[in-house]
């Protein structure tokens, strides 16, 4: 595994009980833990091009939820940490909630506001503060399920959206849901990307298949510490990990009396 650690967050919320949303106090605790351990933050592109620090962490956020601008951005700014935001370019910028399979059941619920996306003005403010803006496709589909033409349109079109809106290159992509296959990787290269982040899949890293550590609602500081452990990261990238993971799941169910 690379010495560079790449983290993946989604939303930040005090009350939204979903795996995608970390509580503000946990996010702050995790960021301070990184700082205390000597990590310094760089963008996703910087980290993969030439890691600028001895202990480099790339903090990434998928989906461009408004809560990232309202809660995470001030925290990161206080610590002097830049980050990378992956934007679904045809989902943000509207007045209503964003919705796609996996989050659409929250529409009409008391937590519907959590689905609000950033405006492009918010995104521009992040750029001015040193954040990298990458693509998260246009509509947040499952990419392996798309036909070739639609796949290329989603990937190339979202890169062009970012570049036209922000006036700068967009070399980075995050695959929605972390879903990809070799056809998706090849098309990402054809669409002009140099780097792409996966999610919780730790096969041998490649620029267009770079593993990110997902951080979720249930990740307290101890779980977060374990996820960052070099030993755990090496194990997750080994052929033995599926067996280890399955065994851990069986043990957890046994402890619960299942």
C-alpha positions as CSV (number, residue, x, y, z in Angstrom):
1,X,0.0,0.0,0.0
2,X,1.0,3.6,-0.6
3,X,2.0,5.7,2.4
4,X,-0.5,8.2,1.2
5,X,-3.9,7.8,3.0
6,X,-7.0,8.8,1.1
7,X,-10.2,9.2,3.1
8,X,-13.8,9.3,1.8
9,X,-16.6,11.1,3.6
10,X,-20.1,12.0,2.4
11,X,-22.3,14.1,4.6
12,X,-21.9,15.7,8.1
13,X,-24.9,15.8,10.4
14,X,-25.8,15.8,14.1
15,X,-29.1,13.9,13.7
16,X,-29.1,12.1,10.3
17,X,-28.9,8.4,11.2
18,X,-27.4,7.1,8.0
19,X,-24.1,5.4,7.3
20,X,-23.2,8.3,5.0
21,X,-23.3,11.0,7.7
22,X,-20.7,11.5,10.3
23,X,-21.4,13.5,13.4
24,X,-19.7,16.9,13.5
25,X,-17.9,16.0,16.8
26,X,-16.6,12.8,15.3
27,X,-15.3,14.5,12.2
28,X,-13.5,17.1,14.3
29,X,-12.1,14.4,16.6
30,X,-10.8,12.5,13.5
31,X,-9.3,15.6,11.9
32,X,-7.5,16.5,15.1
33,X,-6.2,12.9,15.5
34,X,-4.7,13.2,12.0
35,X,-3.0,16.5,12.9
36,X,-1.7,15.1,16.2
37,X,-0.2,12.1,14.4
38,X,1.8,14.4,12.1
39,X,-0.4,14.1,9.0
40,X,-0.7,17.1,6.7
41,X,-3.5,17.4,4.1
42,X,-3.2,17.6,0.4
43,X,-5.7,17.3,-2.4
44,X,-6.4,14.0,-4.1
45,X,-4.5,15.1,-7.3
46,X,-1.5,16.4,-5.3
47,X,-1.3,13.2,-3.2
48,X,-1.3,10.9,-6.2
49,X,1.0,13.1,-8.3
50,X,3.8,13.6,-5.7
51,X,2.8,13.4,-2.1
52,X,4.1,16.7,-0.6
53,X,4.6,15.5,3.0
54,X,6.1,12.6,4.8
55,X,2.7,11.8,6.2
56,X,0.1,12.8,3.6
57,X,-3.6,12.5,3.9
58,X,-6.1,13.3,1.2
59,X,-9.5,14.1,2.6
60,X,-12.3,13.7,0.0
61,X,-16.0,14.2,0.1
62,X,-18.4,12.6,-2.4
63,X,-21.8,14.1,-3.5
64,X,-21.4,17.8,-2.6
65,X,-23.9,17.8,0.2
66,X,-24.6,21.2,1.6
67,X,-23.6,20.0,5.1
68,X,-20.0,19.7,3.8
69,X,-19.9,23.4,3.0
70,X,-21.7,24.4,6.2
71,X,-20.0,22.1,8.7
72,X,-16.9,20.4,7.4
73,X,-15.4,23.4,5.4
74,X,-15.1,25.6,8.5
75,X,-13.5,22.8,10.5
76,X,-10.9,22.0,7.8
77,X,-10.2,25.7,7.3
78,X,-9.4,26.1,11.0
79,X,-6.9,23.3,10.8
80,X,-5.4,24.6,7.5
81,X,-6.5,21.4,5.7
82,X,-7.5,21.5,2.1
83,X,-9.7,18.8,0.7
84,X,-11.2,17.4,-2.5
85,X,-14.9,17.5,-3.4
86,X,-16.4,15.2,-6.0
87,X,-19.4,16.8,-7.6
88,X,-22.4,15.2,-9.4
89,X,-22.6,18.1,-11.8
90,X,-26.3,17.7,-12.9
91,X,-27.5,17.1,-9.3
92,X,-26.2,20.2,-7.5
93,X,-27.3,23.8,-7.9
94,X,-31.0,23.2,-7.5
95,X,-33.5,24.3,-4.8
96,X,-34.7,20.9,-3.9
97,X,-33.1,17.7,-2.4
98,X,-30.7,15.6,-4.5
99,X,-32.0,12.1,-5.0
100,X,-30.6,8.9,-6.5
101,X,-31.0,5.2,-5.5
102,X,-29.6,4.7,-2.0
103,X,-30.7,8.1,-0.6
104,X,-34.0,8.8,-2.4
105,X,-36.0,7.1,0.4
106,X,-35.1,10.1,2.6
107,X,-37.1,12.4,0.3
108,X,-40.3,13.5,2.1
109,X,-38.8,12.5,5.5
110,X,-37.9,14.8,8.4
111,X,-34.3,14.5,7.1
112,X,-35.0,15.7,3.6
113,X,-32.9,18.8,4.1
114,X,-29.9,16.7,4.5
115,X,-30.1,15.9,0.8
116,X,-29.6,19.5,-0.2
117,X,-26.6,20.0,-2.5
118,X,-24.2,22.9,-2.8
119,X,-24.7,25.7,-5.2
120,X,-21.9,26.4,-7.8
121,X,-21.2,29.5,-5.8
122,X,-20.4,27.3,-2.8
123,X,-18.1,25.2,-4.9
124,X,-16.3,28.3,-6.2
125,X,-15.7,29.4,-2.6
126,X,-14.1,26.0,-1.9
127,X,-11.8,26.4,-4.9
128,X,-10.8,29.8,-3.7
129,X,-9.9,28.2,-0.3
130,X,-7.6,25.7,-2.0
131,X,-9.9,22.7,-2.4
132,X,-9.7,20.5,-5.5
133,X,-13.0,19.9,-7.3
134,X,-13.3,16.6,-9.1
135,X,-16.1,14.8,-11.0
136,X,-18.6,12.4,-9.5
137,X,-20.3,12.0,-12.9
138,X,-23.4,14.0,-13.9
139,X,-26.3,12.0,-12.4
140,X,-24.6,9.6,-9.9
141,X,-25.4,6.3,-11.7
142,X,-24.0,2.8,-11.3
143,X,-21.4,3.1,-14.0
144,X,-20.9,-0.6,-14.9
145,X,-24.7,-0.8,-15.7
146,X,-24.5,1.9,-18.4
147,X,-24.1,1.3,-22.2
148,X,-20.8,2.5,-23.7
149,X,-22.3,5.8,-25.1
150,X,-24.0,6.8,-21.9
151,X,-21.0,5.9,-19.8
152,X,-18.7,8.1,-21.9
153,X,-21.3,11.0,-21.7
154,X,-21.5,10.7,-17.9
155,X,-17.8,10.7,-17.5
156,X,-16.6,13.2,-20.2
157,X,-19.6,15.5,-19.7
158,X,-19.1,15.9,-16.0
159,X,-15.4,16.7,-16.5
160,X,-16.4,19.3,-19.0
161,X,-19.1,20.7,-16.7
162,X,-16.5,21.2,-13.9
163,X,-13.9,22.8,-16.3
164,X,-16.4,25.2,-17.9
165,X,-17.9,26.2,-14.5
166,X,-14.6,26.7,-12.7
167,X,-12.2,27.6,-15.5
168,X,-9.6,25.0,-14.5
169,X,-8.7,21.4,-15.4
170,X,-10.5,18.5,-13.8
171,X,-8.2,15.5,-13.8
172,X,-9.9,13.6,-10.9
173,X,-13.0,11.4,-10.6
174,X,-14.7,9.4,-7.9
175,X,-16.8,6.4,-9.1
176,X,-20.3,6.7,-7.7
177,X,-21.1,4.0,-5.1
178,X,-17.4,3.0,-5.6
179,X,-18.6,0.9,-8.6
180,X,-16.3,0.2,-11.5
181,X,-15.0,-2.5,-13.7
182,X,-12.2,-2.6,-16.4
183,X,-14.5,-1.1,-19.0
184,X,-15.3,1.9,-16.7
185,X,-11.6,2.4,-15.9
186,X,-10.8,2.4,-19.7
187,X,-13.6,4.8,-20.4
188,X,-12.5,7.1,-17.6
189,X,-9.1,7.4,-19.3
190,X,-10.7,8.1,-22.6
191,X,-12.8,10.8,-21.0
192,X,-9.7,12.6,-19.9
193,X,-9.2,11.7,-16.3
194,X,-5.8,11.0,-14.8
195,X,-6.9,9.8,-11.4
196,X,-10.0,8.1,-10.0
197,X,-10.9,7.1,-6.5
198,X,-12.7,3.8,-5.6
199,X,-14.2,3.1,-2.2
200,X,-13.2,0.3,0.2
201,X,-11.7,-1.9,-2.5
202,X,-8.0,-2.3,-1.8
203,X,-6.7,-4.1,-4.9
204,X,-3.3,-3.0,-6.1
205,X,-3.6,0.8,-6.5
206,X,-3.5,2.3,-10.0
207,X,-4.0,5.9,-10.9
208,X,-7.6,5.3,-12.2
209,X,-8.3,2.7,-9.5
210,X,-7.1,4.3,-6.3
211,X,-8.4,2.9,-3.0
212,X,-10.0,5.3,-0.5
213,X,-10.9,4.5,3.1
214,X,-14.6,5.1,3.7
215,X,-15.5,6.9,6.9
216,X,-19.0,6.3,8.2
217,X,-21.5,7.1,10.9
218,X,-20.5,4.3,13.1
219,X,-16.7,5.0,13.0
220,X,-15.7,6.1,16.4
221,X,-12.1,7.1,17.0
222,X,-11.0,3.6,17.8
223,X,-12.4,2.2,14.5
224,X,-11.0,5.2,12.6
225,X,-7.6,4.5,14.1
226,X,-7.7,0.9,13.1
227,X,-8.8,1.8,9.5
228,X,-5.7,3.9,9.2
229,X,-3.3,1.3,10.6
230,X,-0.6,0.3,8.1
231,X,-1.2,-3.4,9.1
232,X,-4.9,-3.2,8.4
233,X,-4.4,-1.4,5.2
234,X,-1.9,-4.1,4.0
235,X,-4.4,-6.8,5.0
236,X,-7.2,-5.1,3.2
237,X,-5.1,-5.2,0.0
238,X,-4.2,-8.8,0.4
239,X,-5.9,-11.8,-1.2
240,X,-6.7,-13.1,2.3
241,X,-8.9,-10.1,3.2
242,X,-12.2,-11.5,2.0
243,X,-11.7,-14.6,4.2
244,X,-10.6,-12.4,7.2
245,X,-13.6,-10.0,6.6
246,X,-16.1,-12.9,6.5
247,X,-14.6,-14.4,9.6
248,X,-14.9,-11.1,11.5
249,X,-18.6,-10.9,10.4
250,X,-19.3,-14.4,11.7
251,X,-17.6,-13.5,15.0
252,X,-19.7,-10.3,15.4
253,X,-22.9,-12.2,14.8
254,X,-21.9,-14.9,17.3
255,X,-21.2,-12.2,19.9
256,X,-24.6,-10.7,19.3
257,X,-26.2,-14.1,19.8
258,X,-27.2,-14.4,16.2
